[in-house]
C-alpha cells in the first residue's frame, strides 16, 4: 500500500431505481398518484480506492507549496486537506461537475470547491489542482444512484459490505456457532466461499477471530493467497492478531515485520509490531536495524514509529519523544500512539503538555479509552479524588463494574482496580509516597495482551 494519508470511505447505502420499482398508476386506483422518482445523484462506488490514489497521489504538492494531507471519501464527494508552508490547512472538496454547488472550477470529471481559506488567494493552487485532475482523472467514473438511505444500523452499511457479502458473512458466522472445533468452522467457511476476494476475505477474518492453532497452516495459506493489496493487508494484520491471541507472539511479530518491510507506510501494522516486540523482547540490534531504515529513508514512517515505541519501553523518553511527536501525525496509526506521547511527556516532566494533549482528546469518538488512565496519572499529585474518578471511568469504559474489576479477564482493568484501591486506601500518615506504585511499574502502558484494537473490517487505508 503506497499511500499514507487518512483514507476513509464514509458508509452509505445507495439503491438503484430498479430496486424501488412501483406498480403502474392504474393498479393503485384512479385517485392514487404514482410516486415521484427520486432524484438521481452521482456517488463514489465501492472499489475506487486505487483510482483515488492515482488521482491524488501521496506527496502531491501544488503551486504555492501546498502538500496533500488527509483524504476523506464521502458518498458523493472527496474532501482533501492541503497543508501550507505556514502549517495552516486548507480543505478542498471534489465532486461531480453537475452536482457540486459553488465550485471554483471544473474538469470533465470533477468540480473543485475551496471549503476553507480565501478562494481568491488560493487561485494559483486551485488552478494547479484542476490541471492535475484533468491529467490524472481520465479514468475516473462516477456511479449513478436514485436514492439515498441514511442512518441504517446495519452491518453492511457500517462495514462497507455489499448486501451479498453481508448475507454470506451472517450465514457463515451463524454456522460457526453450530460447531465446537476450528476444523468444523473452517469447513463451514469453505462451503460458503463465494470465489470473490472481497467477500471471502471477510469470512477468513471472521474465522481468525475465534479459531485455534489447529488450522493455522490453512489460515495463513489463505491469507497469503489474497491478491488484492487492500484485502491482503487487512487479512495479514488480522493473521498477526490471530497468532497473538493464540499466544504465538513471535509469529505475530514475523507477520507484521514482513508487512512493514514491504510497505513502510503501513503504520497500522507497525504499532502492533512494536507492541509485540515489547513482549517478545528486543535489543540494540533491533533498534539499529530500524534506525538504519530511517536513516536510509526519512519517510519510513513505520521505522520511525517502532523506534519511538521501543525507546519508550526502554525508558529512553528523550529518545522516544521526537519519534512519537512525528508518529501521532501519521494517519491510520490508531489512537493508541497518542497515549505513548502523552505518557512520554508526563515522564519527561512536560506535564502541562501531557495534560493539554489529554484534555483535547479524552472521551472523543475514536480516541483511546486509555486516556482516562493517563488523566488519572496526571491528577494523582493534584487531586486524588478526581484521579480515582478517572480510574473508575477507565474501568467502566471496558464495560466492567468496579465491584467486579478484580476478577475481570482484562489485565489492564485489574491493574486499574489495584491502583484505584491503593489510592483509595492511602493515608498521608502512612509513610509511603502516594506515587510509589508508579515508580514500581514498567512504563505504562505495557501492552501485555492481544486486545489492542482488532480491525472490525477491511476499510480502505491511506
NUZAKE-403637 format. One record per residue (C-alpha): residue number from 0; residue in one letter; chain; x, y, z. Coordinates in steps of 0.25 Angstrom, whole numbers, plus 5000, padded with zeros to 4 digits. Example, Ala and Ser with C-alpha at 12.3 -4.5 7.8 and 13.67 -1.06 7.14 Angstrom:
# residues 2
NODE/num/residu/chaine/px/py/pz
NODE/0/A/A/5049/4982/5031 .
NODE/1/S/A/5055/4996/5029 .
//
This chain:
# residues 462
NODE/num/residu/chaine/px/py/pz
NODE/0/X/A/5000/5000/5000 .
NODE/1/X/A/5007/5012/4995 .
NODE/2/X/A/4999/5024/5000 .
NODE/3/X/A/5000/5029/5014 .
NODE/4/X/A/4989/5039/5016 .
NODE/5/X/A/4976/5037/5024 .
NODE/6/X/A/4967/5030/5015 .
NODE/7/X/A/4953/5027/5020 .
NODE/8/X/A/4941/5023/5012 .
NODE/9/X/A/4928/5029/5019 .
NODE/10/X/A/4918/5018/5019 .
NODE/11/X/A/4905/5020/5011 .
NODE/12/X/A/4896/5011/5004 .
NODE/13/X/A/4890/5015/4991 .
NODE/14/X/A/4879/5007/4983 .
NODE/15/X/A/4877/5007/4968 .
NODE/16/X/A/4863/5011/4963 .
NODE/17/X/A/4860/4997/4959 .
NODE/18/X/A/4861/4993/4974 .
NODE/19/X/A/4849/5002/4977 .
NODE/20/X/A/4840/4999/4965 .
NODE/21/X/A/4825/5002/4967 .
NODE/22/X/A/4813/4997/4961 .
NODE/23/X/A/4806/5005/4950 .
NODE/24/X/A/4797/5016/4954 .
NODE/25/X/A/4785/5009/4949 .
NODE/26/X/A/4788/4997/4958 .
NODE/27/X/A/4787/5006/4970 .
NODE/28/X/A/4774/5012/4967 .
NODE/29/X/A/4770/5025/4960 .
NODE/30/X/A/4771/5034/4972 .
NODE/31/X/A/4785/5030/4975 .
NODE/32/X/A/4796/5038/4969 .
NODE/33/X/A/4809/5030/4965 .
NODE/34/X/A/4821/5033/4974 .
NODE/35/X/A/4831/5043/4969 .
NODE/36/X/A/4844/5037/4964 .
NODE/37/X/A/4855/5040/4974 .
NODE/38/X/A/4865/5050/4968 .
NODE/39/X/A/4878/5044/4962 .
NODE/40/X/A/4891/5046/4970 .
NODE/41/X/A/4905/5043/4966 .
NODE/42/X/A/4913/5035/4976 .
NODE/43/X/A/4926/5029/4978 .
NODE/44/X/A/4925/5014/4977 .
NODE/45/X/A/4932/5004/4985 .
NODE/46/X/A/4945/4999/4980 .
NODE/47/X/A/4950/5012/4975 .
NODE/48/X/A/4962/5013/4985 .
NODE/49/X/A/4972/5011/4975 .
NODE/50/X/A/4967/5021/4966 .
NODE/51/X/A/4967/5031/4977 .
NODE/52/X/A/4981/5028/4980 .
NODE/53/X/A/4984/5031/4965 .
NODE/54/X/A/4976/5043/4965 .
NODE/55/X/A/4982/5049/4978 .
NODE/56/X/A/4996/5042/4979 .
NODE/57/X/A/5004/5042/4992 .
NODE/58/X/A/5013/5054/4993 .
NODE/59/X/A/5005/5063/4983 .
NODE/60/X/A/5010/5077/4985 .
NODE/61/X/A/5002/5088/4978 .
NODE/62/X/A/5006/5102/4974 .
NODE/63/X/A/5009/5111/4986 .
NODE/64/X/A/5015/5099/4993 .
NODE/65/X/A/5002/5092/4998 .
NODE/66/X/A/5005/5078/5001 .
NODE/67/X/A/4994/5068/5001 .
NODE/68/X/A/4989/5062/5015 .
NODE/69/X/A/4977/5055/5019 .
NODE/70/X/A/4967/5050/5009 .
NODE/71/X/A/4952/5047/5013 .
NODE/72/X/A/4943/5040/5003 .
NODE/73/X/A/4929/5043/5005 .
NODE/74/X/A/4917/5037/4998 .
NODE/75/X/A/4917/5047/4986 .
NODE/76/X/A/4930/5055/4988 .
NODE/77/X/A/4944/5055/4993 .
NODE/78/X/A/4949/5065/5004 .
NODE/79/X/A/4964/5067/5003 .
NODE/80/X/A/4973/5074/5013 .
NODE/81/X/A/4985/5082/5007 .
NODE/82/X/A/4996/5088/5017 .
NODE/83/X/A/5002/5101/5014 .
NODE/84/X/A/5017/5104/5018 .
NODE/85/X/A/5012/5112/5030 .
NODE/86/X/A/5005/5100/5035 .
NODE/87/X/A/4991/5104/5032 .
NODE/88/X/A/4981/5094/5026 .
NODE/89/X/A/4972/5097/5014 .
NODE/90/X/A/4961/5088/5011 .
NODE/91/X/A/4957/5085/4997 .
NODE/92/X/A/4945/5077/4992 .
NODE/93/X/A/4944/5070/4979 .
NODE/94/X/A/4930/5066/4974 .
NODE/95/X/A/4923/5063/4961 .
NODE/96/X/A/4923/5075/4952 .
NODE/97/X/A/4908/5075/4951 .
NODE/98/X/A/4905/5073/4966 .
NODE/99/X/A/4915/5081/4974 .
NODE/100/X/A/4910/5095/4977 .
NODE/101/X/A/4918/5107/4978 .
NODE/102/X/A/4930/5101/4970 .
NODE/103/X/A/4942/5109/4967 .
NODE/104/X/A/4945/5101/4954 .
NODE/105/X/A/4942/5089/4947 .
NODE/106/X/A/4948/5078/4938 .
NODE/107/X/A/4941/5067/4930 .
NODE/108/X/A/4940/5058/4943 .
NODE/109/X/A/4941/5068/4955 .
NODE/110/X/A/4937/5081/4961 .
NODE/111/X/A/4946/5087/4971 .
NODE/112/X/A/4942/5096/4983 .
NODE/113/X/A/4950/5102/4994 .
NODE/114/X/A/4943/5099/5007 .
NODE/115/X/A/4953/5108/5015 .
NODE/116/X/A/4962/5119/5012 .
NODE/117/X/A/4961/5131/5003 .
NODE/118/X/A/4957/5125/4989 .
NODE/119/X/A/4964/5137/4982 .
NODE/120/X/A/4977/5135/4989 .
NODE/121/X/A/4976/5120/4986 .
NODE/122/X/A/4974/5123/4971 .
NODE/123/X/A/4988/5118/4967 .
NODE/124/X/A/4987/5106/4976 .
NODE/125/X/A/4973/5102/4971 .
NODE/126/X/A/4977/5104/4956 .
NODE/127/X/A/4989/5095/4958 .
NODE/128/X/A/4979/5084/4965 .
NODE/129/X/A/4970/5085/4953 .
NODE/130/X/A/4981/5083/4943 .
NODE/131/X/A/4985/5071/4951 .
NODE/132/X/A/4971/5066/4951 .
NODE/133/X/A/4970/5067/4936 .
NODE/134/X/A/4982/5059/4935 .
NODE/135/X/A/4980/5048/4946 .
NODE/136/X/A/4965/5047/4945 .
NODE/137/X/A/4963/5042/4931 .
NODE/138/X/A/4960/5028/4936 .
NODE/139/X/A/4950/5033/4947 .
NODE/140/X/A/4936/5029/4946 .
NODE/141/X/A/4924/5033/4955 .
NODE/142/X/A/4913/5023/4959 .
NODE/143/X/A/4899/5028/4958 .
NODE/144/X/A/4888/5025/4968 .
NODE/145/X/A/4874/5029/4970 .
NODE/146/X/A/4872/5028/4985 .
NODE/147/X/A/4880/5030/4998 .
NODE/148/X/A/4877/5022/5011 .
NODE/149/X/A/4883/5028/5023 .
NODE/150/X/A/4884/5024/5038 .
NODE/151/X/A/4883/5009/5035 .
NODE/152/X/A/4888/5002/5047 .
NODE/153/X/A/4892/4990/5038 .
NODE/154/X/A/4905/4983/5038 .
NODE/155/X/A/4906/4984/5023 .
NODE/156/X/A/4905/4999/5024 .
NODE/157/X/A/4915/5001/5035 .
NODE/158/X/A/4925/4992/5030 .
NODE/159/X/A/4925/4995/5015 .
NODE/160/X/A/4919/4981/5012 .
NODE/161/X/A/4911/4979/4999 .
NODE/162/X/A/4897/4972/5002 .
NODE/163/X/A/4902/4960/4996 .
NODE/164/X/A/4915/4959/5005 .
NODE/165/X/A/4907/4963/5017 .
NODE/166/X/A/4897/4951/5015 .
NODE/167/X/A/4909/4941/5013 .
NODE/168/X/A/4916/4946/5025 .
NODE/169/X/A/4904/4946/5034 .
NODE/170/X/A/4901/4931/5029 .
NODE/171/X/A/4915/4927/5032 .
NODE/172/X/A/4916/4933/5046 .
NODE/173/X/A/4903/4926/5049 .
NODE/174/X/A/4909/4913/5044 .
NODE/175/X/A/4921/4915/5053 .
NODE/176/X/A/4912/4915/5065 .
NODE/177/X/A/4908/4901/5062 .
NODE/178/X/A/4921/4894/5063 .
NODE/179/X/A/4931/4893/5074 .
NODE/180/X/A/4944/4892/5067 .
NODE/181/X/A/4952/4901/5058 .
NODE/182/X/A/4953/4890/5047 .
NODE/183/X/A/4938/4890/5046 .
NODE/184/X/A/4938/4905/5045 .
NODE/185/X/A/4948/4905/5034 .
NODE/186/X/A/4939/4895/5027 .
NODE/187/X/A/4927/4904/5028 .
NODE/188/X/A/4935/4916/5023 .
NODE/189/X/A/4940/4908/5011 .
NODE/190/X/A/4926/4903/5008 .
NODE/191/X/A/4921/4917/5008 .
NODE/192/X/A/4932/4923/5000 .
NODE/193/X/A/4928/4932/4988 .
NODE/194/X/A/4941/4932/4980 .
NODE/195/X/A/4941/4947/4981 .
NODE/196/X/A/4952/4953/4989 .
NODE/197/X/A/4944/4964/4996 .
NODE/198/X/A/4934/4954/5002 .
NODE/199/X/A/4943/4943/5005 .
NODE/200/X/A/4954/4951/5012 .
NODE/201/X/A/4942/4955/5021 .
NODE/202/X/A/4939/4941/5024 .
NODE/203/X/A/4954/4938/5027 .
NODE/204/X/A/4956/4949/5036 .
NODE/205/X/A/4943/4945/5044 .
NODE/206/X/A/4949/4931/5046 .
NODE/207/X/A/4962/4937/5050 .
NODE/208/X/A/4955/4944/5062 .
NODE/209/X/A/4952/4931/5069 .
NODE/210/X/A/4960/4919/5062 .
NODE/211/X/A/4971/4912/5070 .
NODE/212/X/A/4984/4908/5065 .
NODE/213/X/A/4979/4894/5059 .
NODE/214/X/A/4976/4902/5046 .
NODE/215/X/A/4988/4912/5046 .
NODE/216/X/A/4994/4906/5033 .
NODE/217/X/A/4981/4907/5025 .
NODE/218/X/A/4978/4921/5030 .
NODE/219/X/A/4992/4926/5027 .
NODE/220/X/A/4992/4920/5013 .
NODE/221/X/A/4978/4926/5010 .
NODE/222/X/A/4983/4940/5016 .
NODE/223/X/A/4995/4940/5007 .
NODE/224/X/A/4987/4935/4995 .
NODE/225/X/A/4979/4948/4994 .
NODE/226/X/A/4984/4957/4982 .
NODE/227/X/A/4977/4970/4985 .
NODE/228/X/A/4987/4979/4993 .
NODE/229/X/A/4975/4985/5000 .
NODE/230/X/A/4969/4972/5005 .
NODE/231/X/A/4983/4965/5007 .
NODE/232/X/A/4987/4976/5017 .
NODE/233/X/A/4975/4974/5025 .
NODE/234/X/A/4976/4959/5025 .
NODE/235/X/A/4991/4959/5029 .
NODE/236/X/A/4989/4969/5040 .
NODE/237/X/A/4977/4960/5045 .
NODE/238/X/A/4986/4948/5043 .
NODE/239/X/A/4996/4954/5053 .
NODE/240/X/A/4985/4957/5063 .
NODE/241/X/A/4981/4942/5061 .
NODE/242/X/A/4995/4938/5065 .
NODE/243/X/A/4996/4947/5077 .
NODE/244/X/A/4982/4943/5082 .
NODE/245/X/A/4987/4929/5082 .
NODE/246/X/A/5000/4933/5090 .
NODE/247/X/A/5009/4932/5077 .
NODE/248/X/A/5015/4945/5079 .
NODE/249/X/A/5028/4942/5071 .
NODE/250/X/A/5019/4938/5059 .
NODE/251/X/A/5011/4951/5060 .
NODE/252/X/A/5024/4959/5061 .
NODE/253/X/A/5029/4952/5048 .
NODE/254/X/A/5016/4954/5040 .
NODE/255/X/A/5015/4969/5044 .
NODE/256/X/A/5030/4971/5042 .
NODE/257/X/A/5029/4965/5028 .
NODE/258/X/A/5017/4975/5025 .
NODE/259/X/A/5025/4987/5028 .
NODE/260/X/A/5037/4983/5021 .
NODE/261/X/A/5029/4982/5008 .
NODE/262/X/A/5021/4994/5011 .
NODE/263/X/A/5027/5005/5020 .
NODE/264/X/A/5015/5013/5020 .
NODE/265/X/A/5006/5003/5027 .
NODE/266/X/A/5007/5009/5041 .
NODE/267/X/A/4995/5001/5046 .
NODE/268/X/A/5004/4989/5045 .
NODE/269/X/A/5016/4996/5051 .
NODE/270/X/A/5009/4999/5064 .
NODE/271/X/A/5005/4985/5066 .
NODE/272/X/A/5019/4981/5063 .
NODE/273/X/A/5025/4990/5073 .
NODE/274/X/A/5016/4985/5084 .
NODE/275/X/A/5018/4970/5081 .
NODE/276/X/A/5033/4973/5081 .
NODE/277/X/A/5032/4979/5095 .
NODE/278/X/A/5026/4965/5099 .
NODE/279/X/A/5035/4956/5092 .
NODE/280/X/A/5048/4964/5094 .
NODE/281/X/A/5057/4973/5086 .
NODE/282/X/A/5071/4978/5087 .
NODE/283/X/A/5081/4989/5082 .
NODE/284/X/A/5082/4981/5069 .
NODE/285/X/A/5067/4983/5066 .
NODE/286/X/A/5068/4998/5069 .
NODE/287/X/A/5080/4999/5060 .
NODE/288/X/A/5072/4992/5049 .
NODE/289/X/A/5060/5001/5049 .
NODE/290/X/A/5070/5013/5051 .
NODE/291/X/A/5077/5009/5038 .
NODE/292/X/A/5064/5008/5031 .
NODE/293/X/A/5060/5022/5036 .
NODE/294/X/A/5074/5028/5032 .
NODE/295/X/A/5072/5022/5018 .
NODE/296/X/A/5058/5027/5016 .
NODE/297/X/A/5054/5038/5025 .
NODE/298/X/A/5040/5036/5021 .
NODE/299/X/A/5039/5022/5026 .
NODE/300/X/A/5028/5024/5036 .
NODE/301/X/A/5028/5010/5041 .
NODE/302/X/A/5042/5010/5045 .
NODE/303/X/A/5040/5024/5052 .
NODE/304/X/A/5028/5019/5060 .
NODE/305/X/A/5035/5006/5064 .
NODE/306/X/A/5047/5013/5069 .
NODE/307/X/A/5038/5023/5077 .
NODE/308/X/A/5030/5012/5084 .
NODE/309/X/A/5042/5003/5087 .
NODE/310/X/A/5050/5014/5093 .
NODE/311/X/A/5038/5018/5101 .
NODE/312/X/A/5039/5003/5107 .
NODE/313/X/A/5054/5005/5109 .
NODE/314/X/A/5050/5017/5118 .
NODE/315/X/A/5058/5026/5108 .
NODE/316/X/A/5047/5036/5108 .
NODE/317/X/A/5056/5047/5102 .
NODE/318/X/A/5060/5038/5090 .
NODE/319/X/A/5045/5034/5088 .
NODE/320/X/A/5040/5048/5088 .
NODE/321/X/A/5043/5053/5074 .
NODE/322/X/A/5039/5039/5068 .
NODE/323/X/A/5025/5040/5075 .
NODE/324/X/A/5023/5054/5072 .
NODE/325/X/A/5024/5051/5057 .
NODE/326/X/A/5016/5038/5059 .
NODE/327/X/A/5004/5044/5065 .
NODE/328/X/A/5002/5052/5052 .
NODE/329/X/A/5003/5039/5043 .
NODE/330/X/A/4989/5035/5039 .
NODE/331/X/A/4983/5021/5041 .
NODE/332/X/A/4993/5018/5052 .
NODE/333/X/A/4982/5017/5062 .
NODE/334/X/A/4978/5025/5074 .
NODE/335/X/A/4988/5018/5084 .
NODE/336/X/A/5000/5025/5079 .
NODE/337/X/A/4995/5038/5086 .
NODE/338/X/A/4995/5030/5099 .
NODE/339/X/A/5010/5027/5097 .
NODE/340/X/A/5013/5042/5094 .
NODE/341/X/A/5005/5047/5106 .
NODE/342/X/A/5012/5038/5115 .
NODE/343/X/A/5025/5041/5109 .
NODE/344/X/A/5022/5056/5112 .
NODE/345/X/A/5018/5052/5126 .
NODE/346/X/A/5030/5044/5130 .
NODE/347/X/A/5039/5055/5124 .
NODE/348/X/A/5033/5065/5133 .
NODE/349/X/A/5025/5072/5122 .
NODE/350/X/A/5013/5071/5130 .
NODE/351/X/A/5006/5083/5124 .
NODE/352/X/A/5007/5078/5110 .
NODE/353/X/A/5003/5064/5115 .
NODE/354/X/A/4990/5070/5121 .
NODE/355/X/A/4987/5078/5108 .
NODE/356/X/A/4988/5066/5099 .
NODE/357/X/A/4979/5058/5109 .
NODE/358/X/A/4969/5069/5111 .
NODE/359/X/A/4968/5071/5096 .
NODE/360/X/A/4965/5057/5092 .
NODE/361/X/A/4959/5050/5104 .
NODE/362/X/A/4945/5044/5102 .
NODE/363/X/A/4945/5048/5088 .
NODE/364/X/A/4940/5037/5078 .
NODE/365/X/A/4951/5029/5072 .
NODE/366/X/A/4961/5033/5083 .
NODE/367/X/A/4967/5023/5093 .
NODE/368/X/A/4960/5020/5106 .
NODE/369/X/A/4974/5019/5112 .
NODE/370/X/A/4974/5034/5112 .
NODE/371/X/A/4965/5032/5125 .
NODE/372/X/A/4977/5025/5131 .
NODE/373/X/A/4986/5036/5126 .
NODE/374/X/A/4977/5046/5133 .
NODE/375/X/A/4977/5039/5146 .
NODE/376/X/A/4993/5038/5146 .
NODE/377/X/A/4993/5053/5143 .
NODE/378/X/A/4984/5056/5155 .
NODE/379/X/A/4989/5048/5166 .
NODE/380/X/A/4998/5059/5171 .
NODE/381/X/A/4988/5070/5169 .
NODE/382/X/A/4974/5064/5173 .
NODE/383/X/A/4974/5049/5178 .
NODE/384/X/A/4958/5049/5177 .
NODE/385/X/A/4958/5053/5163 .
NODE/386/X/A/4969/5043/5159 .
NODE/387/X/A/4960/5032/5165 .
NODE/388/X/A/4948/5037/5157 .
NODE/389/X/A/4956/5035/5144 .
NODE/390/X/A/4961/5021/5148 .
NODE/391/X/A/4946/5018/5150 .
NODE/392/X/A/4943/5023/5136 .
NODE/393/X/A/4955/5015/5131 .
NODE/394/X/A/4949/5002/5137 .
NODE/395/X/A/4935/5005/5133 .
NODE/396/X/A/4940/5008/5118 .
NODE/397/X/A/4943/4993/5117 .
NODE/398/X/A/4928/4990/5121 .
NODE/399/X/A/4933/4986/5134 .
NODE/400/X/A/4927/4989/5148 .
NODE/401/X/A/4937/4994/5158 .
NODE/402/X/A/4932/4984/5168 .
NODE/403/X/A/4935/4973/5159 .
NODE/404/X/A/4948/4978/5153 .
NODE/405/X/A/4957/4970/5162 .
NODE/406/X/A/4953/4957/5154 .
NODE/407/X/A/4951/4964/5141 .
NODE/408/X/A/4959/4956/5130 .
NODE/409/X/A/4966/4969/5125 .
NODE/410/X/A/4979/4970/5131 .
NODE/411/X/A/4979/4985/5130 .
NODE/412/X/A/4965/4986/5137 .
NODE/413/X/A/4971/4978/5148 .
NODE/414/X/A/4983/4987/5149 .
NODE/415/X/A/4974/5000/5149 .
NODE/416/X/A/4966/4994/5160 .
NODE/417/X/A/4978/4991/5168 .
NODE/418/X/A/4983/5005/5167 .
NODE/419/X/A/4969/5010/5170 .
NODE/420/X/A/4969/5002/5183 .
NODE/421/X/A/4983/5007/5187 .
NODE/422/X/A/4979/5021/5184 .
NODE/423/X/A/4966/5020/5192 .
NODE/424/X/A/4973/5014/5204 .
NODE/425/X/A/4985/5023/5204 .
NODE/426/X/A/4987/5032/5216 .
NODE/427/X/A/4997/5043/5217 .
NODE/428/X/A/5002/5038/5231 .
NODE/429/X/A/5005/5024/5224 .
NODE/430/X/A/5019/5028/5222 .
NODE/431/X/A/5018/5023/5207 .
NODE/432/X/A/5019/5032/5196 .
NODE/433/X/A/5006/5033/5188 .
NODE/434/X/A/5013/5032/5175 .
NODE/435/X/A/5022/5020/5179 .
NODE/436/X/A/5013/5010/5171 .
NODE/437/X/A/5016/5017/5158 .
NODE/438/X/A/5031/5016/5161 .
NODE/439/X/A/5030/5001/5163 .
NODE/440/X/A/5022/4999/5150 .
NODE/441/X/A/5028/4997/5136 .
NODE/442/X/A/5026/5009/5127 .
NODE/443/X/A/5011/5009/5125 .
NODE/444/X/A/5004/5005/5116 .
NODE/445/X/A/5011/4992/5115 .
NODE/446/X/A/5004/4984/5104 .
NODE/447/X/A/5002/4970/5110 .
NODE/448/X/A/4990/4964/5103 .
NODE/449/X/A/4985/4963/5089 .
NODE/450/X/A/4973/4972/5091 .
NODE/451/X/A/4979/4985/5085 .
NODE/452/X/A/4969/4989/5074 .
NODE/453/X/A/4964/4977/5066 .
NODE/454/X/A/4960/4983/5052 .
NODE/455/X/A/4946/4981/5050 .
NODE/456/X/A/4946/4981/5035 .
NODE/457/X/A/4956/4983/5023 .
NODE/458/X/A/4954/4998/5022 .
NODE/459/X/A/4962/5005/5011 .
NODE/460/X/A/4975/5010/5017 .
NODE/461/X/A/4983/5022/5012 .
//
